[in-house]
Amino acid sequence: MSKTKQTKIDKVTAMLRRPAGATLEALCKATGWQPHSARAALSTLRKKGAEIERRPSENRGCPSTYHLVSGPEAN
């Protein structure tokens, strides 16, 4: 019995599903990617039909969060 391996993009999707969403920094830390790679992953998810929303922080100086709103990856 082998478990299916969770890919990094699966991990990103799970983080984006959380009510609090995920910051770019959190995505980078969880995957080991550099920021440009994490942004490319978000872009790829969008191209696959996922709707990802960027919500600016209410506090100045705090990072924006990304949230998976709908699409094939949101189910």
PQR file with spaces between the fields and no chain letter, atoms N, CA, C, O and H, PARSE charges and radii, in Angstrom:
ATOM       1  N    MET     1       0.829   -1.181    0.000 -0.4000 1.5000
ATOM       2  CA   MET     1       0.000    0.000    0.000 -0.0000 2.0000
ATOM       3  C    MET     1       0.875    1.245    0.000  0.5500 1.7000
ATOM       4  O    MET     1       1.636    1.495    0.935 -0.5500 1.4000
ATOM       5  N    SER     2       0.750    1.994   -1.038 -0.4000 1.5000
ATOM       6  CA   SER     2       1.543    3.211   -1.092 -0.0000 2.0000
ATOM       7  C    SER     2       0.619    4.423   -1.080  0.5500 1.7000
ATOM       8  O    SER     2      -0.425    4.445   -1.731 -0.5500 1.4000
ATOM       9  H    SER     2       0.132    1.791   -1.797  0.4000 1.0000
ATOM      10  N    LYS     3       1.024    5.396   -0.344 -0.4000 1.5000
ATOM      11  CA   LYS     3       0.274    6.648   -0.315 -0.0000 2.0000
ATOM      12  C    LYS     3       0.607    7.435   -1.569  0.5500 1.7000
ATOM      13  O    LYS     3       1.714    7.347   -2.099 -0.5500 1.4000
ATOM      14  H    LYS     3       1.873    5.379    0.185  0.4000 1.0000
ATOM      15  N    THR     4      -0.363    8.205   -2.035 -0.4000 1.5000
ATOM      16  CA   THR     4      -0.050    9.075   -3.159 -0.0000 2.0000
ATOM      17  C    THR     4       0.747   10.252   -2.625  0.5500 1.7000
ATOM      18  O    THR     4       0.429   10.830   -1.585 -0.5500 1.4000
ATOM      19  H    THR     4      -1.263    8.278   -1.604  0.4000 1.0000
ATOM      20  N    LYS     5       1.762   10.578   -3.347 -0.4000 1.5000
ATOM      21  CA   LYS     5       2.648   11.656   -2.929 -0.0000 2.0000
ATOM      22  C    LYS     5       1.971   13.007   -3.184  0.5500 1.7000
ATOM      23  O    LYS     5       1.432   13.244   -4.265 -0.5500 1.4000
ATOM      24  H    LYS     5       2.021   10.109   -4.191  0.4000 1.0000
ATOM      25  N    GLN     6       2.004   13.878   -2.191 -0.4000 1.5000
ATOM      26  CA   GLN     6       1.443   15.207   -2.351 -0.0000 2.0000
ATOM      27  C    GLN     6       2.472   16.079   -3.060  0.5500 1.7000
ATOM      28  O    GLN     6       3.589   16.262   -2.575 -0.5500 1.4000
ATOM      29  H    GLN     6       2.442   13.685   -1.313  0.4000 1.0000
ATOM      30  N    THR     7       2.086   16.609   -4.203 -0.4000 1.5000
ATOM      31  CA   THR     7       2.988   17.461   -4.959 -0.0000 2.0000
ATOM      32  C    THR     7       3.008   18.866   -4.354  0.5500 1.7000
ATOM      33  O    THR     7       2.171   19.210   -3.520 -0.5500 1.4000
ATOM      34  H    THR     7       1.178   16.461   -4.597  0.4000 1.0000
ATOM      35  N    LYS     8       3.956   19.648   -4.781 -0.4000 1.5000
ATOM      36  CA   LYS     8       4.052   21.023   -4.283 -0.0000 2.0000
ATOM      37  C    LYS     8       2.847   21.840   -4.728  0.5500 1.7000
ATOM      38  O    LYS     8       2.360   22.678   -3.970 -0.5500 1.4000
ATOM      39  H    LYS     8       4.636   19.368   -5.459  0.4000 1.0000
ATOM      40  N    ILE     9       2.358   21.610   -5.943 -0.4000 1.5000
ATOM      41  CA   ILE     9       1.199   22.367   -6.413 -0.0000 2.0000
ATOM      42  C    ILE     9      -0.052   21.965   -5.615  0.5500 1.7000
ATOM      43  O    ILE     9      -0.941   22.792   -5.410 -0.5500 1.4000
ATOM      44  H    ILE     9       2.753   20.929   -6.559  0.4000 1.0000
ATOM      45  N    ASP    10      -0.128   20.710   -5.166 -0.4000 1.5000
ATOM      46  CA   ASP    10      -1.215   20.283   -4.283 -0.0000 2.0000
ATOM      47  C    ASP    10      -1.131   21.019   -2.956  0.5500 1.7000
ATOM      48  O    ASP    10      -2.147   21.426   -2.393 -0.5500 1.4000
ATOM      49  H    ASP    10       0.594   20.039   -5.333  0.4000 1.0000
ATOM      50  N    LYS    11       0.085   21.183   -2.465 -0.4000 1.5000
ATOM      51  CA   LYS    11       0.299   21.894   -1.211 -0.0000 2.0000
ATOM      52  C    LYS    11      -0.118   23.367   -1.350  0.5500 1.7000
ATOM      53  O    LYS    11      -0.749   23.928   -0.454 -0.5500 1.4000
ATOM      54  H    LYS    11       0.910   20.851   -2.922  0.4000 1.0000
ATOM      55  N    VAL    12       0.242   23.982   -2.479 -0.4000 1.5000
ATOM      56  CA   VAL    12      -0.141   25.372   -2.747 -0.0000 2.0000
ATOM      57  C    VAL    12      -1.657   25.499   -2.789  0.5500 1.7000
ATOM      58  O    VAL    12      -2.228   26.407   -2.184 -0.5500 1.4000
ATOM      59  H    VAL    12       0.754   23.526   -3.206  0.4000 1.0000
ATOM      60  N    THR    13      -2.304   24.587   -3.504 -0.4000 1.5000
ATOM      61  CA   THR    13      -3.759   24.610   -3.620 -0.0000 2.0000
ATOM      62  C    THR    13      -4.419   24.482   -2.255  0.5500 1.7000
ATOM      63  O    THR    13      -5.375   25.199   -1.958 -0.5500 1.4000
ATOM      64  H    THR    13      -1.841   23.849   -3.995  0.4000 1.0000
ATOM      65  N    ALA    14      -3.923   23.585   -1.432 -0.4000 1.5000
ATOM      66  CA   ALA    14      -4.482   23.402   -0.086 -0.0000 2.0000
ATOM      67  C    ALA    14      -4.318   24.678    0.746  0.5500 1.7000
ATOM      68  O    ALA    14      -5.221   25.056    1.492 -0.5500 1.4000
ATOM      69  H    ALA    14      -3.147   23.002   -1.673  0.4000 1.0000
ATOM      70  N    MET    15      -3.177   25.331    0.617 -0.4000 1.5000
ATOM      71  CA   MET    15      -2.946   26.568    1.370 -0.0000 2.0000
ATOM      72  C    MET    15      -3.883   27.679    0.899  0.5500 1.7000
ATOM      73  O    MET    15      -4.364   28.471    1.709 -0.5500 1.4000
ATOM      74  H    MET    15      -2.443   25.024    0.011  0.4000 1.0000
ATOM      75  N    LEU    16      -4.142   27.737   -0.398 -0.4000 1.5000
ATOM      76  CA   LEU    16      -5.018   28.768   -0.939 -0.0000 2.0000
ATOM      77  C    LEU    16      -6.480   28.537   -0.555  0.5500 1.7000
ATOM      78  O    LEU    16      -7.267   29.483   -0.526 -0.5500 1.4000
ATOM      79  H    LEU    16      -3.751   27.093   -1.056  0.4000 1.0000
ATOM      80  N    ARG    17      -6.846   27.294   -0.260 -0.4000 1.5000
ATOM      81  CA   ARG    17      -8.216   26.962    0.145 -0.0000 2.0000
ATOM      82  C    ARG    17      -8.527   27.403    1.572  0.5500 1.7000
ATOM      83  O    ARG    17      -9.693   27.591    1.919 -0.5500 1.4000
ATOM      84  H    ARG    17      -6.206   26.525   -0.283  0.4000 1.0000
ATOM      85  N    ARG    18      -7.508   27.569    2.397 -0.4000 1.5000
ATOM      86  CA   ARG    18      -7.740   27.931    3.795 -0.0000 2.0000
ATOM      87  C    ARG    18      -8.485   29.264    3.871  0.5500 1.7000
ATOM      88  O    ARG    18      -8.308   30.116    3.000 -0.5500 1.4000
ATOM      89  H    ARG    18      -6.561   27.417    2.116  0.4000 1.0000
ATOM      90  N    PRO    19      -9.314   29.457    4.895 -0.5600 1.5000
ATOM      91  CA   PRO    19     -10.039   30.727    5.035  0.2800 2.0000
ATOM      92  C    PRO    19      -9.104   31.943    5.088  0.5500 1.7000
ATOM      93  O    PRO    19      -9.447   33.016    4.590 -0.5500 1.4000
ATOM      94  N    ALA    20      -7.932   31.771    5.688 -0.4000 1.5000
ATOM      95  CA   ALA    20      -6.977   32.880    5.783 -0.0000 2.0000
ATOM      96  C    ALA    20      -6.164   33.027    4.507  0.5500 1.7000
ATOM      97  O    ALA    20      -5.445   34.014    4.343 -0.5500 1.4000
ATOM      98  H    ALA    20      -7.654   30.900    6.093  0.4000 1.0000
ATOM      99  N    GLY    21      -6.267   32.056    3.594 -0.4000 1.5000
ATOM     100  CA   GLY    21      -5.476   32.121    2.372 -0.0000 2.0000
ATOM     101  C    GLY    21      -4.007   31.881    2.665  0.5500 1.7000
ATOM     102  O    GLY    21      -3.652   31.229    3.647 -0.5500 1.4000
ATOM     103  H    GLY    21      -6.850   31.254    3.726  0.4000 1.0000
ATOM     104  N    ALA    22      -3.158   32.417    1.798 -0.4000 1.5000
ATOM     105  CA   ALA    22      -1.713   32.249    1.976 -0.0000 2.0000
ATOM     106  C    ALA    22      -0.979   33.459    1.420  0.5500 1.7000
ATOM     107  O    ALA    22      -1.370   34.022    0.397 -0.5500 1.4000
ATOM     108  H    ALA    22      -3.446   32.946    1.000  0.4000 1.0000
ATOM     109  N    THR    23       0.071   33.847    2.096 -0.4000 1.5000
ATOM     110  CA   THR    23       0.916   34.928    1.584 -0.0000 2.0000
ATOM     111  C    THR    23       1.942   34.322    0.631  0.5500 1.7000
ATOM     112  O    THR    23       2.180   33.115    0.640 -0.5500 1.4000
ATOM     113  H    THR    23       0.389   33.390    2.927  0.4000 1.0000
ATOM     114  N    LEU    24       2.535   35.166   -0.176 -0.4000 1.5000
ATOM     115  CA   LEU    24       3.577   34.707   -1.085 -0.0000 2.0000
ATOM     116  C    LEU    24       4.742   34.113   -0.284  0.5500 1.7000
ATOM     117  O    LEU    24       5.324   33.102   -0.676 -0.5500 1.4000
ATOM     118  H    LEU    24       2.341   36.147   -0.183  0.4000 1.0000
ATOM     119  N    GLU    25       5.065   34.738    0.814 -0.4000 1.5000
ATOM     120  CA   GLU    25       6.148   34.246    1.677 -0.0000 2.0000
ATOM     121  C    GLU    25       5.841   32.856    2.221  0.5500 1.7000
ATOM     122  O    GLU    25       6.722   31.997    2.268 -0.5500 1.4000
ATOM     123  H    GLU    25       4.593   35.559    1.132  0.4000 1.0000
ATOM     124  N    ALA    26       4.594   32.632    2.630 -0.4000 1.5000
ATOM     125  CA   ALA    26       4.206   31.325    3.157 -0.0000 2.0000
ATOM     126  C    ALA    26       4.273   30.253    2.068  0.5500 1.7000
ATOM     127  O    ALA    26       4.688   29.124    2.327 -0.5500 1.4000
ATOM     128  H    ALA    26       3.879   33.329    2.591  0.4000 1.0000
ATOM     129  N    LEU    27       3.866   30.610    0.860 -0.4000 1.5000
ATOM     130  CA   LEU    27       3.944   29.662   -0.255 -0.0000 2.0000
ATOM     131  C    LEU    27       5.396   29.291   -0.538  0.5500 1.7000
ATOM     132  O    LEU    27       5.712   28.125   -0.773 -0.5500 1.4000
ATOM     133  H    LEU    27       3.528   31.528    0.650  0.4000 1.0000
ATOM     134  N    CYS    28       6.270   30.283   -0.514 -0.4000 1.5000
ATOM     135  CA   CYS    28       7.699   30.041   -0.756 -0.0000 2.0000
ATOM     136  C    CYS    28       8.293   29.141    0.321  0.5500 1.7000
ATOM     137  O    CYS    28       9.064   28.229    0.023 -0.5500 1.4000
ATOM     138  H    CYS    28       6.014   31.231   -0.323  0.4000 1.0000
ATOM     139  N    LYS    29       7.935   29.401    1.557 -0.4000 1.5000
ATOM     140  CA   LYS    29       8.476   28.621    2.670 -0.0000 2.0000
ATOM     141  C    LYS    29       7.992   27.169    2.607  0.5500 1.7000
ATOM     142  O    LYS    29       8.762   26.245    2.869 -0.5500 1.4000
ATOM     143  H    LYS    29       7.309   30.142    1.799  0.4000 1.0000
ATOM     144  N    ALA    30       6.723   26.969    2.262 -0.4000 1.5000
ATOM     145  CA   ALA    30       6.151   25.625    2.228 -0.0000 2.0000
ATOM     146  C    ALA    30       6.686   24.784    1.070  0.5500 1.7000
ATOM     147  O    ALA    30       6.783   23.562    1.181 -0.5500 1.4000
ATOM     148  H    ALA    30       6.097   27.719    2.049  0.4000 1.0000
ATOM     149  N    THR    31       7.029   25.434   -0.034 -0.4000 1.5000
ATOM     150  CA   THR    31       7.447   24.694   -1.222 -0.0000 2.0000
ATOM     151  C    THR    31       8.948   24.722   -1.465  0.5500 1.7000
ATOM     152  O    THR    31       9.480   23.867   -2.173 -0.5500 1.4000
ATOM     153  H    THR    31       6.950   26.426   -0.124  0.4000 1.0000
ATOM     154  N    GLY    32       9.632   25.702   -0.883 -0.4000 1.5000
ATOM     155  CA   GLY    32      11.065   25.852   -1.149 -0.0000 2.0000
ATOM     156  C    GLY    32      11.332   26.619   -2.432  0.5500 1.7000
ATOM     157  O    GLY    32      12.470   26.691   -2.896 -0.5500 1.4000
ATOM     158  H    GLY    32       9.200   26.397   -0.308  0.4000 1.0000
ATOM     159  N    TRP    33      10.283   27.190   -3.002 -0.4000 1.5000
ATOM     160  CA   TRP    33      10.412   27.953   -4.242 -0.0000 2.0000
ATOM     161  C    TRP    33      10.824   29.390   -3.956  0.5500 1.7000
ATOM     162  O    TRP    33      10.628   29.901   -2.853 -0.5500 1.4000
ATOM     163  H    TRP    33       9.358   27.131   -2.625  0.4000 1.0000
ATOM     164  N    GLN    34      11.396   30.027   -4.966 -0.4000 1.5000
ATOM     165  CA   GLN    34      11.652   31.459   -4.907 -0.0000 2.0000
ATOM     166  C    GLN    34      10.357   32.180   -5.279  0.5500 1.7000
ATOM     167  O    GLN    34       9.472   31.575   -5.883 -0.5500 1.4000
ATOM     168  H    GLN    34      11.555   29.612   -5.862  0.4000 1.0000
ATOM     169  N    PRO    35      10.230   33.465   -4.927 -0.5600 1.5000
ATOM     170  CA   PRO    35       8.980   34.188   -5.186  0.2800 2.0000
ATOM     171  C    PRO    35       8.514   34.140   -6.645  0.5500 1.7000
ATOM     172  O    PRO    35       7.317   34.006   -6.901 -0.5500 1.4000
ATOM     173  N    HIS    36       9.430   34.248   -7.594 -0.4000 1.5000
ATOM     174  CA   HIS    36       9.000   34.243   -8.996 -0.0000 2.0000
ATOM     175  C    HIS    36       8.424   32.878   -9.390  0.5500 1.7000
ATOM     176  O    HIS    36       7.551   32.799  -10.255 -0.5500 1.4000
ATOM     177  H    HIS    36      10.402   34.358   -7.387  0.4000 1.0000
ATOM     178  N    SER    37       8.904   31.820   -8.766 -0.4000 1.5000
ATOM     179  CA   SER    37       8.371   30.483   -9.042 -0.0000 2.0000
ATOM     180  C    SER    37       6.987   30.310   -8.424  0.5500 1.7000
ATOM     181  O    SER    37       6.113   29.691   -9.032 -0.5500 1.4000
ATOM     182  H    SER    37       9.613   31.884   -8.064  0.4000 1.0000
ATOM     183  N    ALA    38       6.779   30.841   -7.239 -0.4000 1.5000
ATOM     184  CA   ALA    38       5.472   30.758   -6.590 -0.0000 2.0000
ATOM     185  C    ALA    38       4.438   31.555   -7.382  0.5500 1.7000
ATOM     186  O    ALA    38       3.300   31.112   -7.540 -0.5500 1.4000
ATOM     187  H    ALA    38       7.489   31.344   -6.745  0.4000 1.0000
ATOM     188  N    ARG    39       4.830   32.730   -7.880 -0.4000 1.5000
ATOM     189  CA   ARG    39       3.908   33.520   -8.699 -0.0000 2.0000
ATOM     190  C    ARG    39       3.596   32.794  -10.012  0.5500 1.7000
ATOM     191  O    ARG    39       2.470   32.867  -10.503 -0.5500 1.4000
ATOM     192  H    ARG    39       5.755   33.089   -7.752  0.4000 1.0000
ATOM     193  N    ALA    40       4.565   32.106  -10.572 -0.4000 1.5000
ATOM     194  CA   ALA    40       4.339   31.338  -11.799 -0.0000 2.0000
ATOM     195  C    ALA    40       3.358   30.196  -11.538  0.5500 1.7000
ATOM     196  O    ALA    40       2.531   29.885  -12.395 -0.5500 1.4000
ATOM     197  H    ALA    40       5.480   32.046  -10.173  0.4000 1.0000
ATOM     198  N    ALA    41       3.441   29.575  -10.370 -0.4000 1.5000
ATOM     199  CA   ALA    41       2.502   28.509  -10.013 -0.0000 2.0000
ATOM     200  C    ALA    41       1.083   29.058   -9.909  0.5500 1.7000
ATOM     201  O    ALA    41       0.131   28.415  -10.352 -0.5500 1.4000
ATOM     202  H    ALA    41       4.113   29.828   -9.673  0.4000 1.0000
ATOM     203  N    LEU    42       0.940   30.246   -9.325 -0.4000 1.5000
ATOM     204  CA   LEU    42      -0.381   30.883   -9.247 -0.0000 2.0000
ATOM     205  C    LEU    42      -0.910   31.165  -10.647  0.5500 1.7000
ATOM     206  O    LEU    42      -2.091   30.958  -10.924 -0.5500 1.4000
ATOM     207  H    LEU    42       1.713   30.769   -8.965  0.4000 1.0000
ATOM     208  N    SER    43      -0.047   31.631  -11.514 -0.4000 1.5000
ATOM     209  CA   SER    43      -0.430   31.907  -12.895 -0.0000 2.0000
ATOM     210  C    SER    43      -0.861   30.633  -13.617  0.5500 1.7000
ATOM     211  O    SER    43      -1.829   30.642  -14.378 -0.5500 1.4000
ATOM     212  H    SER    43       0.912   31.800  -11.289  0.4000 1.0000
ATOM     213  N    THR    44      -0.150   29.552  -13.381 -0.4000 1.5000
ATOM     214  CA   THR    44      -0.488   28.265  -14.001 -0.0000 2.0000
ATOM     215  C    THR    44      -1.848   27.771  -13.521  0.5500 1.7000
ATOM     216  O    THR    44      -2.636   27.255  -14.313 -0.5500 1.4000
ATOM     217  H    THR    44       0.636   29.545  -12.763  0.4000 1.0000
ATOM     218  N    LEU    45      -2.127   27.925  -12.229 -0.4000 1.5000
ATOM     219  CA   LEU    45      -3.433   27.537  -11.712 -0.0000 2.0000
ATOM     220  C    LEU    45      -4.533   28.365  -12.372  0.5500 1.7000
ATOM     221  O    LEU    45      -5.598   27.842  -12.700 -0.5500 1.4000
ATOM     222  H    LEU    45      -1.487   28.344  -11.585  0.4000 1.0000
ATOM     223  N    ARG    46      -4.272   29.653  -12.565 -0.4000 1.5000
ATOM     224  CA   ARG    46      -5.255   30.513  -13.242 -0.0000 2.0000
ATOM     225  C    ARG    46      -5.499   30.049  -14.671  0.5500 1.7000
ATOM     226  O    ARG    46      -6.639   30.032  -15.135 -0.5500 1.4000
ATOM     227  H    ARG    46      -3.407   30.078  -12.298  0.4000 1.0000
ATOM     228  N    LYS    47      -4.430   29.672  -15.370 -0.4000 1.5000
ATOM     229  CA   LYS    47      -4.565   29.194  -16.749 -0.0000 2.0000
ATOM     230  C    LYS    47      -5.373   27.899  -16.817  0.5500 1.7000
ATOM     231  O    LYS    47      -6.015   27.619  -17.828 -0.5500 1.4000
ATOM     232  H    LYS    47      -3.504   29.686  -14.993  0.4000 1.0000
ATOM     233  N    LYS    48      -5.341   27.117  -15.749 -0.4000 1.5000
ATOM     234  CA   LYS    48      -6.097   25.867  -15.692 -0.0000 2.0000
ATOM     235  C    LYS    48      -7.551   26.097  -15.292  0.5500 1.7000
ATOM     236  O    LYS    48      -8.324   25.144  -15.198 -0.5500 1.4000
ATOM     237  H    LYS    48      -4.819   27.345  -14.928  0.4000 1.0000
ATOM     238  N    GLY    49      -7.928   27.346  -15.056 -0.4000 1.5000
ATOM     239  CA   GLY    49      -9.321   27.671  -14.766 -0.0000 2.0000
ATOM     240  C    GLY    49      -9.632   28.030  -13.335  0.5500 1.7000
ATOM     241  O    GLY    49     -10.789   28.306  -13.018 -0.5500 1.4000
ATOM     242  H    GLY    49      -7.300   28.121  -15.133  0.4000 1.0000
ATOM     243  N    ALA    50      -8.657   28.039  -12.463 -0.4000 1.5000
ATOM     244  CA   ALA    50      -8.901   28.408  -11.069 -0.0000 2.0000
ATOM     245  C    ALA    50      -8.996   29.927  -10.950  0.5500 1.7000
ATOM     246  O    ALA    50      -8.273   30.663  -11.620 -0.5500 1.4000
ATOM     247  H    ALA    50      -7.717   27.815  -12.720  0.4000 1.0000
ATOM     248  N    GLU    51      -9.892   30.374  -10.095 -0.4000 1.5000
ATOM     249  CA   GLU    51     -10.004   31.813   -9.833 -0.0000 2.0000
ATOM     250  C    GLU    51      -9.307   32.093   -8.505  0.5500 1.7000
ATOM     251  O    GLU    51      -9.760   31.663   -7.444 -0.5500 1.4000
ATOM     252  H    GLU    51     -10.480   29.776   -9.551  0.4000 1.0000
ATOM     253  N    ILE    52      -8.201   32.821   -8.588 -0.4000 1.5000
ATOM     254  CA   ILE    52      -7.412   33.150   -7.407 -0.0000 2.0000
ATOM     255  C    ILE    52      -7.524   34.650   -7.170  0.5500 1.7000
ATOM     256  O    ILE    52      -7.294   35.465   -8.063 -0.5500 1.4000
ATOM     257  H    ILE    52      -7.833   33.170   -9.450  0.4000 1.0000
ATOM     258  N    GLU    53      -7.881   34.976   -5.955 -0.4000 1.5000
ATOM     259  CA   GLU    53      -8.085   36.382   -5.598 -0.0000 2.0000
ATOM     260  C    GLU    53      -6.940   36.856   -4.715  0.5500 1.7000
ATOM     261  O    GLU    53      -6.547   36.173   -3.770 -0.5500 1.4000
ATOM     262  H    GLU    53      -8.068   34.313   -5.229  0.4000 1.0000
ATOM     263  N    ARG    54      -6.414   38.024   -5.028 -0.4000 1.5000
ATOM     264  CA   ARG    54      -5.379   38.647   -4.201 -0.0000 2.0000
ATOM     265  C    ARG    54      -6.054   39.700   -3.340  0.5500 1.7000
ATOM     266  O    ARG    54      -6.670   40.634   -3.854 -0.5500 1.4000
ATOM     267  H    ARG    54      -6.733   38.579   -5.796  0.4000 1.0000
ATOM     268  N    ARG    55      -5.937   39.547   -2.040 -0.4000 1.5000
ATOM     269  CA   ARG    55      -6.559   40.494   -1.113 -0.0000 2.0000
ATOM     270  C    ARG    55      -5.475   41.286   -0.396  0.5500 1.7000
ATOM     271  O    ARG    55      -4.666   40.719    0.339 -0.5500 1.4000
ATOM     272  H    ARG    55      -5.437   38.788   -1.622  0.4000 1.0000
ATOM     273  N    PRO    56      -5.460   42.598   -0.610 -0.5600 1.5000
ATOM     274  CA   PRO    56      -4.463   43.418    0.087  0.2800 2.0000
ATOM     275  C    PRO    56      -4.732   43.423    1.593  0.5500 1.7000
ATOM     276  O    PRO    56      -5.874   43.312    2.039 -0.5500 1.4000
ATOM     277  N    SER    57      -3.675   43.550    2.344 -0.4000 1.5000
ATOM     278  CA   SER    57      -3.793   43.575    3.793 -0.0000 2.0000
ATOM     279  C    SER    57      -4.431   44.893    4.238  0.5500 1.7000
ATOM     280  O    SER    57      -4.233   45.942    3.625 -0.5500 1.4000
ATOM     281  H    SER    57      -2.747   43.640    1.982  0.4000 1.0000
ATOM     282  N    GLU    58      -5.190   44.802    5.308 -0.4000 1.5000
ATOM     283  CA   GLU    58      -5.795   46.012    5.865 -0.0000 2.0000
ATOM     284  C    GLU    58      -4.766   46.833    6.626  0.5500 1.7000
ATOM     285  O    GLU    58      -4.933   48.041    6.797 -0.5500 1.4000
ATOM     286  H    GLU    58      -5.350   43.949    5.805  0.4000 1.0000
ATOM     287  N    ASN    59      -3.705   46.182    7.082 -0.4000 1.5000
ATOM     288  CA   ASN    59      -2.650   46.865    7.819 -0.0000 2.0000
ATOM     289  C    ASN    59      -1.524   47.223    6.878  0.5500 1.7000
ATOM     290  O    ASN    59      -1.075   46.391    6.089 -0.5500 1.4000
ATOM     291  H    ASN    59      -3.570   45.201    6.944  0.4000 1.0000
ATOM     292  N    ARG    60      -1.080   48.425    6.956 -0.4000 1.5000
ATOM     293  CA   ARG    60       0.047   48.855    6.125 -0.0000 2.0000
ATOM     294  C    ARG    60       1.288   48.067    6.466  0.5500 1.7000
ATOM     295  O    ARG    60       1.575   47.816    7.637 -0.5500 1.4000
ATOM     296  H    ARG    60      -1.445   49.101    7.596  0.4000 1.0000
ATOM     297  N    GLY    61       2.014   47.682    5.458 -0.4000 1.5000
ATOM     298  CA   GLY    61       3.250   46.961    5.669 -0.0000 2.0000
ATOM     299  C    GLY    61       3.094   45.456    5.772  0.5500 1.7000
ATOM     300  O    GLY    61       4.090   44.732    5.768 -0.5500 1.4000
ATOM     301  H    GLY    61       1.780   47.886    4.507  0.4000 1.0000
ATOM     302  N    CYS    62       1.859   44.968    5.864 -0.4000 1.5000
ATOM     303  CA   CYS    62       1.623   43.524    5.923 -0.0000 2.0000
ATOM     304  C    CYS    62       1.389   43.010    4.501  0.5500 1.7000
ATOM     305  O    CYS    62       0.829   43.722    3.668 -0.5500 1.4000
ATOM     306  H    CYS    62       1.050   45.556    5.868  0.4000 1.0000
ATOM     307  N    PRO    63       1.814   41.789    4.227 -0.5600 1.5000
ATOM     308  CA   PRO    63       1.683   41.262    2.861  0.2800 2.0000
ATOM     309  C    PRO    63       0.244   40.923    2.482  0.5500 1.7000
ATOM     310  O    PRO    63      -0.594   40.654    3.343 -0.5500 1.4000
ATOM     311  N    SER    64      -0.019   40.941    1.197 -0.4000 1.5000
ATOM     312  CA   SER    64      -1.318   40.528    0.670 -0.0000 2.0000
ATOM     313  C    SER    64      -1.456   39.016    0.798  0.5500 1.7000
ATOM     314  O    SER    64      -0.468   38.293    0.924 -0.5500 1.4000
ATOM     315  H    SER    64       0.661   41.160    0.498  0.4000 1.0000
ATOM     316  N    THR    65      -2.698   38.558    0.764 -0.4000 1.5000
ATOM     317  CA   THR    65      -2.943   37.123    0.796 -0.0000 2.0000
ATOM     318  C    THR    65      -3.639   36.696   -0.487  0.5500 1.7000
ATOM     319  O    THR    65      -4.343   37.484   -1.120 -0.5500 1.4000
ATOM     320  H    THR    65      -3.501   39.145    0.662  0.4000 1.0000
ATOM     321  N    TYR    66      -3.435   35.452   -0.858 -0.4000 1.5000
ATOM     322  CA   TYR    66      -4.047   34.874   -2.044 -0.0000 2.0000
ATOM     323  C    TYR    66      -5.052   33.823   -1.587  0.5500 1.7000
ATOM     324  O    TYR    66      -4.793   33.071   -0.647 -0.5500 1.4000
ATOM     325  H    TYR    66      -2.864   34.812   -0.344  0.4000 1.0000
ATOM     326  N    HIS    67      -6.217   33.777   -2.271 -0.4000 1.5000
ATOM     327  CA   HIS    67      -7.295   32.872   -1.898 -0.0000 2.0000
ATOM     328  C    HIS    67      -7.830   32.185   -3.147  0.5500 1.7000
ATOM     329  O    HIS    67      -7.984   32.820   -4.190 -0.5500 1.4000
ATOM     330  H    HIS    67      -6.427   34.388   -3.034  0.4000 1.0000
ATOM     331  N    LEU    68      -8.113   30.896   -3.043 -0.4000 1.5000
ATOM     332  CA   LEU    68      -8.718   30.142   -4.132 -0.0000 2.0000
ATOM     333  C    LEU    68     -10.215   30.338   -4.029  0.5500 1.7000
ATOM     334  O    LEU    68     -10.843   29.868   -3.079 -0.5500 1.4000
ATOM     335  H    LEU    68      -7.988   30.381   -2.195  0.4000 1.0000
ATOM     336  N    VAL    69     -10.796   31.031   -5.005 -0.4000 1.5000
ATOM     337  CA   VAL    69     -12.214   31.369   -4.969 -0.0000 2.0000
ATOM     338  C    VAL    69     -13.042   30.292   -5.653  0.5500 1.7000
ATOM     339  O    VAL    69     -14.018   29.809   -5.078 -0.5500 1.4000
ATOM     340  H    VAL    69     -10.287   31.413   -5.776  0.4000 1.0000
ATOM     341  N    SER    70     -12.673   29.909   -6.863 -0.4000 1.5000
ATOM     342  CA   SER    70     -13.423   28.887   -7.595 -0.0000 2.0000
ATOM     343  C    SER    70     -12.552   28.321   -8.688  0.5500 1.7000
ATOM     344  O    SER    70     -11.441   28.787   -8.938 -0.5500 1.4000
ATOM     345  H    SER    70     -11.881   30.301   -7.330  0.4000 1.0000
ATOM     346  N    GLY    71     -13.084   27.308   -9.328 -0.4000 1.5000
ATOM     347  CA   GLY    71     -12.379   26.693  -10.429 -0.0000 2.0000
ATOM     348  C    GLY    71     -12.172   25.218  -10.184  0.5500 1.7000
ATOM     349  O    GLY    71     -12.588   24.692   -9.151 -0.5500 1.4000
ATOM     350  H    GLY    71     -13.987   26.929   -9.124  0.4000 1.0000
ATOM     351  N    PRO    72     -11.536   24.550  -11.121 -0.5600 1.5000
ATOM     352  CA   PRO    72     -11.373   23.105  -11.007  0.2800 2.0000
ATOM     353  C    PRO    72     -10.569   22.688   -9.785  0.5500 1.7000
ATOM     354  O    PRO    72     -10.773   21.589   -9.268 -0.5500 1.4000
ATOM     355  N    GLU    73      -9.659   23.532   -9.308 -0.4000 1.5000
ATOM     356  CA   GLU    73      -8.824   23.197   -8.158 -0.0000 2.0000
ATOM     357  C    GLU    73      -9.529   23.477   -6.840  0.5500 1.7000
ATOM     358  O    GLU    73      -9.053   23.042   -5.792 -0.5500 1.4000
ATOM     359  H    GLU    73      -9.492   24.425   -9.727  0.4000 1.0000
ATOM     360  N    ALA    74     -10.656   24.193   -6.860 -0.4000 1.5000
ATOM     361  CA   ALA    74     -11.346   24.570   -5.633 -0.0000 2.0000
ATOM     362  C    ALA    74     -12.285   23.485   -5.125  0.5500 1.7000
ATOM     363  O    ALA    74     -12.754   23.563   -3.989 -0.5500 1.4000
ATOM     364  H    ALA    74     -11.043   24.547   -7.712  0.4000 1.0000
ATOM     365  N    ASN    75     -12.568   22.476   -5.940 -0.4000 1.5000
ATOM     366  CA   ASN    75     -13.520   21.441   -5.548 -0.0000 2.0000
ATOM     367  C    ASN    75     -12.961   20.459   -4.583  0.5500 1.7000
ATOM     368  O    ASN    75     -13.660   19.533   -4.170 -0.5500 1.4000
ATOM     369  H    ASN    75     -12.187   22.412   -6.862  0.4000 1.0000
